[in-house]
Amino acid sequence: MVAKKSRRGAKTSRHPAPRKRHDGGPQKWLVPMLEETYAELHPKADDDDVPPAERRTLARQLAKRAEAARERGGAPPSATKLADVPKNHWEEKLREYQRRRTSGPGVAAMRAAMAPPGMPAIPGQNNWTPLGPSVVARGQTTNRSAVSGRVSGIAIAPGGTRVYVATANGGVWRSDDGGFSWRSTMDGFDLDPASFASTSLACGAIALDPAAPDRVYVGTGEGDTDAIFASRITNALPSYRGIGAIRSDDGGTTWISEQTSPSLAGFAFFQIAVDPANREHCVSATTNGLYERVAVAGGFEWQRRRTGVHTSVVVTRTTGITTWFAAPRGGGVLRSTDGNSWSAVGTGFPTATIGRIALGVQSDNSNVVYAVVTSTTGTLDSIRRLDGGTGAWRNITGAPNFLPGGQGDYDVCIAVDPNDANRIYLGGDYLNVDPFPASIWRCNVTASATALSMAPTAIGHNAHADVHVLLHAPGDSNTLWTGTDGGVFIHTSATGAGGFLARNTGLATLCTNYFAQHPTEPAVLFVGLQDNGTAKCTGEQVWRHVLFADGGYCIVNWHDPFRVLLFANGRVYRATDGGLDYTSWSIVTPPGAFWALMAEPLVGTPLNPANLADADIVALGVGGTIFISSDFGTSWPDQPSLPAGSGSAMSMVFASAARLFVGTTTGRVFRLDDGGAAGWTVTRLDNAAGGTLPLTGLITDLAVDWSDTTLGSIYLCFGGIGDFRHVWRFDGNAWQARSGAAASGTELLDVEHNAIQFDRVTNRVYVGADIGAWESADGGNTWTPLSNGLPDAPVFDLQIHPTARLLRAALHGRGLFEWKLDSPLLPDVELYVRDTMLDTGRGVNTDGRNDPSIFPTEFVMHYLGPNIKVDVPTSAGYQTPTTAIDFLTFNEVISDGSDGVATNTPPPTVHNRVYVEVHNRGRVPAANVQVMAAVTNAATGLLLPPGYTANVTAGATLPGPKWTTLGIQNLTDLRAGFPQVAAFDLPSTVLPLPASLPGNSHYCMVVFVHSGQDPFTSTQQNVDVLTLSDRKVGQKNLHIVEFVGTPPPSSAIGVWAMLIVRGAFLERKGPIDLVIDARNFPGKLQFVLPPPLFPKRPAEQAEGFAIGSTRIVKRWVEQHTQMARQLYNEAKYPKAQYDLLSKAMNAVSGQSPLAMKGGRVGMIRQLPLAPKDEHAIFFRIDAPPGAKAGSVFAFDLLQRDPRTGAPQGGSRYRVVINRKPG
């Protein structure tokens, strides 16, 4: 067959089309993914062999499913036949995978040598290591908050600092600091047979014991997605990766599989509710019924109490009685006080066309129950309330439209204020205004004599859309957490104003799809994400969100990495500036191209420096048409068509610019060859005369066998289930099965295989499957798991980086990982500081290349190291208020001021802050990493003193007069994928005076990294040579300038506030107590009282307080008086306020402060106060050590009557560790 050229131009627009929220969400991504997973892989038969009756039956089934899809606004399902898969399919395959990965020579010794439980890899061996994203900055939220992957459940321990999240395909993660940092609890299970259960990272529910939060329950199998799948296709198939219930008794370090009867393997969880009085007694809502956890001989077992899908279960305990409420799909609410017997509660509950139900209660109040009722089409039916446990369920009028996308089967939830039963919070899909933030509503419910109504307020701004869970911190009305498709967010003033804050830094759970890399620049990557658009990497664990929607395939032009193509939601986008953000992209979708598959294959040609024009040749497969462009998407003149009945193009690979292989959804394979003016010829290969491809199924990927110099041989892999022979090779004449021999123990598993790669250097073959990555050293005759350090999330894409020699994998739920292909193997600890934006810490000199992070671009140079930043005070005296910052803040908030480092003529001293980001690529955490920073005048030469190596390793200052050591900082628990930041002070006292700057303004900073696990050993004295040759050294050029403006006060001045104490509540003169409740503020507070109030007996009246130095107060009064006078003279301070402040500061200028440490309640007793008295008390606030930017704390000050204990006034102070503006 020969295809003629089309002369139609590209469909191009200047910028991306406006976002349409219905383009994203589960209807578009999750259902196609699950359809591919369960597609049947079966023997091929000619189309004519299908009986007419069966064809009609299949057509009717497809039409019915398509109609259901149209009703829900989703893409119609494919005509793919689904496999007959037993419910325990995933459990069996995961067990086989675990057996295979833990058997074989040396594995027992490896296991014995492993670090303690939780270790993610095997020390001393080659391991996969995370490439990111550990967080995606500038996500698709209202304020471009940082995002991570889909969260299905949250559990919060009392106090609010320990938090667990259950994620879609990334397992369970734990935070011990209120969400500022996270650690996976499911990376180190693979070598422990007792922890087999946690090999399923697909989570649907999580709960803990509030009295002992080390006890955690998790339900595998994601109820939210399973509901859509069942309603769209069939409920006969097993829930994706659901293998039942698991438990941890040590806070997630180890996991134990729980018995279920009947088995919950192949089913999914919605919620788990733990009896507050007995942590061993729980109830779960699953797709296979309502289960109760009970004691049995030898332990505990989950036993089914009711059949059918149950979408919600909640628990409350009142007056010593535990009560559960549960909701089956389709209507009705049930109640039980023992978890065993259940009965309907209330009357008048809707029953017609009812779908999913979400329940809400307070943990200590069984008298008020809320039910969010959705329809069978996913829209809101009603919100109901039952009072007193009897009577009718009353409808609450005034409900907001929080399910405008009709996704009630996927994302619907409710939370009840723990202190106000008339305040509820609703979560749905999205707020129907651009940029479509989370649909989260605070609703105040009001009761009249005959009805209930609500007044809703949208509060979901700054949180990602598609809300799966809402949960208050125990007992805290203001602290509200939410889990969404974009990760986890927190609202710290839920009853008031403001929006949500992201808590996604280090939560490496992005559902990555397909990625692209530059063949000579391993730092530059793009990846498509489920409901989080497309993200770009330039070498950091923080990736940047650069386009909205659901991301698919990407191409980076190998001749010009600033030219990028990507596919998202039926459109092809192009950037010519490196794809920096939304405005970078124009639409270049070919005319006539329709949206056939969720991710249409979009591919570029292999690297060919001999013909640079090849870099512009790309192909897009849409249905049976292959659109080919030779100008990187400007036009698509070549449009060869596949024969009728071929299905849709699903996978493609170029063997050269003139040869393209295509695999389809019907198991057909084609070779397309460029015939020049005659067009592209299309040759069918799966029916090769020498030997046909005997299976029909989805061909998910193709790889060229580069050992065949004729470029006529390929490997392919099948998706679906039904035959273990998922990999085949075509040698130009015939097809051969290359999946190993059946039952040999070296064959592939019968699960979806998504990606395949052929290594042209070693001739090894690699495949990525829904369970694991696999390697074959003999062309596919035998296979072994390539599993060290690789989480058990599905592998969606595999690529080999040709120059860095890295095998890279995209895991749907855990981001990207990479495997070092050549010797030496990846060390256990491999520390590095990046030299440039293109450096990956592997010793490659990238000087003089183009910076991929900016446009117009500039050359990168090693003496401008991006992992070193200088935070210079602004002219107004502003500076980042804390030295303890995380890697997201370092990369996205801190602006580098190294080209304008401030000096000053003393007094005062200007303090420039230096931040150094340090990475560990090895999979063993570095326990103690020493970071040293030093500066020198570049005019004196960049030679380090002789013998400096000993000083670096000993943590001693560098010898000699030329170098000034700024300090040595220690980092602990430095893990792969989670870089840390060391901070140093660069005061103007070590820099030249302004008068001497001409000819004396060029300085150089060098940082050294050392650890006993990866020691610094170089003796090279030339700083430039050292920086380029040693990954543990970074360099930064500094240009010194005279500071202009008001320097920020030093740490001795601090942050101050004023409180007015009045006697207006008093009838006569008498004492008062000042109560300071700082239990939620772990910092330090210092109170300065005027002489009339200062305690005469401080040891008795201010027990637990220390008396501080008057110098602190005097210094603050002097500087603040000067600043206030300046503002007053500039007419920026009202006279009354200035007079009050001046008088109050003068009154305390000679006083000593009373200092207390936070984390407790303090009291200053028996302070004399008369009814007409009015005194100003000042207090200094010192943030807790290590507080990170974005941290929020609070404390209360109360004026109290010491005789009655009655409060007479007070205030709550919220301490926010601010980020730098912008």
Summary of the structure (lengths in Angstrom):
residues: 1222
radius of gyration: 32.3
end to end distance: 58.1
largest distance: 108.1
contacts: 4495
relative contact order: 0.08
helix: 13%
strand: 39%
